[in-house]
């Protein structure tokens, strides 16, 4: 039946409309990307990436189409001139040819278009490999085996391997396509009897293609010799004894054999028959099996394995040296540390007076506290993981550890609509900070930067947060002068209950024009961008607002630390992000997954932060410090390690987008710190590579591991930022610290710290290595000692309340070198067990451990005095291994004192529970009740200290029976 003319016209019209829509969407994506890069003054990055990818796409597609298509055309041209059935009855190939031949041009063009698309896309995806090769910078050091500059292996070798793989694929596809064409057009046929009958043209063509393939195989064997520095055959990564003494000569021999085989295939062009190609193929396979496989296996089995330690010694030494250099741990300073468990009281007391204001507030615990005390309104939010920075104490003028966060915007679920999401709730407001060692009487941080409008104790600054970790996907801001302000700025007392604002900065992309609005409407699939009357000629659209995503977009060649942190710098809130240059092609260096290297128990507290790549790396440098202005989104990159060859290479590729470190202002420099992810990677490498002797490394008896987090019993303990003093240092420094335990055990093996405020080129990893014969408690054992101490256990039960109404949270277990030994300090928090909207933890106690002595005080000074003997004759708190005290009968006066104290404690506890049960909870009354409970416990401790009595089994309800554990007389409550 004949199709009517009008429906036939609708088909091409429909196809044309679909094509126009697709092109329009592609154009909208490209053009809006350009507008974004232009708005942040990084248009050169966009153009460099785009031009490079386009050129690689065109070159890759053209080469693949030229090679494969040219061979198909050649096969068609040399086809034999005969008709169907010339060799007898009609063959299957004849039927296929008759079906295909009328449409061969269309089939060829469609096939080549698909091939060009895949080949071009694959090639353009290798733009980083090309730019590294094109702009390669020498390392200035050579590898241990070939004596070639390391840049060859890092920049040139991956590119050569990419080119070789491309040519292999092109030749294989050409051979398949040519064979198919020859078969369809009679170039060769499968006959019975007689086997395969091939025309001279088909035989010559395929022989040449096979010869080219084998020639490429010879080049691959030659290139593989250099790739041995990435071998994983031996005990460690890199060329092993077998690789150097068996595989290397074998690869060289195979390269010459492949050249001979290629010549035999080419000789098949002149001499008819399949003998020469058959001999070449057999020789190639046989030599690959015997020389390339069997011979190295025999050497490994009969020479290396019986004497592996001696044979691999030199190659293990190469791996150790390369790995330590590639991960930047070759400057680690190892000091033997006795870690005493006992010391003279006068020594300990003298050093305790030198302890700085130690940080007790844990940034991984206190997010709910910040949320409840500084949220102000329900549409603001804080991150689950707070940050540690340094700010000057206004009293002393010295920098002190400070827990910081910004109050970001989070639209209430019951207020969600397009206008609120994108026009009203556009930004957060204010910076919140609390000194790391100070709380009020109820255990809440003493905020020094707080409230709305902000107190600005830390200096005047622009408080609005338009670019942050929890900013909306996109917001429309800006309006002409005199227009109504639509953006919610902050709540205030008055008829409206809020103050509005209009953005007047330069952040975002102008979308005043109708065409630009139309493109963004396509980009987000949102017609309101065209129809909403609030969008005007001064409007700007803000997107890609998370600091990590913003920096990654302008510097796609960098790997970013997953923990951005805010700081008040030069009158603005700026996000500071550490950036790394990485490689997986450093000779002999041990490759590890970056995700595995940097994952610890805090990683789960950052769900909104992009996870680090899972790719293996074996080279890393903290080469760049980046900042993002929270108000206008300005991204600034600084070359922190300008000696890094990888960074120099990228600087050549992308011009002047990275500023020199000399342009870093002093205000910003005061807030830079040693990056946590780099430190995590380095500590993981040092669990093995602190061993520098090849024989000891082979045995592995002295390998370490990072202990599990004592508070959660999950994953690895995170490193901690804390101000401390290393043994022999003149003064305390802001440091990043971690601990190690031996493999299979939980006692302490070593303590490591780095000056976190130092320049990356001057920062030295300092390791205090404990004697392997000592049994100094590691963090898990220290936590166990805390929890099994009778006094601690009893008081924790009191803190948990009747029926477990409250729960105890353990903060970061800090480890400090102190008095020739190690001091453990752990804050203890309490919060209601019932999950209510107002629940948050408060700091109530501090645990301290030195040797076997435990202190459990209301504050750090109290706990230290319990351990170091300043609290009186009843010290130490820990009664283990202490002689039993004789039981003394209580006098009536003493019994009355105990009963009175317990009654007061019971009443204070009941008052606290009543305050918690209120809706909403009465936190002021709860704080008062907690203070009364402390006073009652102090009174009870004094009464028990006069005449100790046997302790009952733990009870949630205070009883009239005293404790058998001597309890020191506590000092008056102080601020921890």
Secondary structure, 3 states (H helix, E strand, C coil): CCCCHHHHHHHHHHHHHHHHHHHHHHHHHHHHHHHHHHHCCCHHHHHHHHHHHHHHHHHHHHHHHHHHHHHHHHHHHCCCCCCCCCCCCCCHHHHHHHHHHCCHHHHHHHHHHHHHHHHHHHHHCCHHHHHHHHCCCCCCCECCCCCCEHHHHHHHHHHHHHHHHHHHHHHHHHHHHHHHHHHHCCCEEEECCCEEEECHHHHHHHHHHHHHHHHHHHHHHHHHHHHHHHCCCCCCCCCCHHHHHHHHHHHHHHHHHHHHHHHHHHHCCCCCCCHHHHHHHHHHHHHHHHHHHHHHHHHHHHHHHHHHHHHHHHHHHHHHHHHHHHCCCCCCEEEEECCCCCCCHHHHHHHHCCCCCCCCCCCCCCHHHHHHHHCCCCCEECCCCCEEEEEECCCCCCEEEEEEEECEECCCHHHCCHHHHHHHCCCEECEEEEEEEEECCCCCEEEEECCCCCCCCCCCCECEECCCCCCCCEEEECCCCCCCCCEEEEECCCCCCEEEECCCCCCCEECCCHHHHHHHHHHHCCCHHHHCCCCCCCCEEEECCCHHHHHHHHCCCCEECCCCEEEEECCEEEEEEEEEEEECCCCCCCCEEHHHHHCCCCHHHCCCCCCCCCCEECEEEEEEEEEEECCCCCEEEEECCCCCHHHHHHHHHHCCCCEEHHHCCHHHHCCCCCCHHHHHHHHHHHHHHCCCCHHHHHHCCCCEECCECCCCCCCECCCEEEEECCCCCCCCEEEEEEEEEECCCCEEEEEEEEECCCCCCCCCCEEEEECCCCCCECHHHHHHHHHHCHHHHHHHHHHHCHHHCEEEEEEEEEEEEECCEEEEEEEEEEEECCCCCCCCCEEEEEEEEECCEEEEECCHHHHHHHHHCCCCCCCCCCCCCCCCCCCCCCCHHHHHHHHHHHHHHHHHHHHHHHHHHCCCCCHHHHHHHHHHHHHHHHHHHHHHHHCCCCCCCCCCCCCCCCCCCCCCCCCCCCCC
